[in-house]
Amino acid sequence: MDEDFIRIYLFSHGNFDIFTGTSKLFHELYNFNQLQISLMFIPFGCGSILAVLTIGKTVDWNYRRHAAKLGIPVIKNRFQDLTNFPIERARIEIVLPAIFMAGTFTIAYAWIMMQKLMLAAPVIALFFLSCGLTACSQVLNILIVDIYPGKPSTATAANNIPGAYDVDEEGTGMA
């Protein structure tokens, strides 16, 4: 497996770490039942939806901006030779603010949960955290497809393998 793919793969799966601990934390800290815990994933979903609705346009805008600088015409829905195009730079410029956002709200979420603040605080943190994590994941998935243009479905499928793997409480096996 390619080193670039492995780096992108490891970095873009932070949301699984957050998902894993959320249920247990809300049960232990706020004494939530299963229904209440499941409702806490709504802000996570809403943040993800916001990221998906905005990040694609932002990625396209940055691609067009770099293409214009280099005098390369952009042809929609057509494969373009990216040999002399700084595709990594165009994608990383977009993902860096999302990384900062995800990192900031991960720290904020952890601090909020340690302090057991009022319920609105983790709800807001989860919204922005998921927005940042989803934006990171989406941009890095786009970058994987750009790096492997001949095999986009294979590259994306390989990147999504952790979504199918669920570790049980003992840390073994597939659930």
HELIX and SHEET records of a PDB file:
HELIX    1   1 GLU A    3  PHE A   11  1                                   9    
HELIX    2   2 GLY A   14  TYR A   30  1                                  17    
HELIX    3   3 GLN A   34  LEU A   39  1                                   6    
HELIX    4   4 PHE A   41  LEU A   70  1                                  30    
HELIX    5   5 ILE A   87  GLN A  115  1                                  29    
HELIX    6   6 ALA A  120  ILE A  147  1                                  28    
HELIX    7   7 PRO A  152  ASN A  159  1                                   8    
HELIX    8   8 ILE A  161  ALA A  164  1                                   4    
END                                                                             
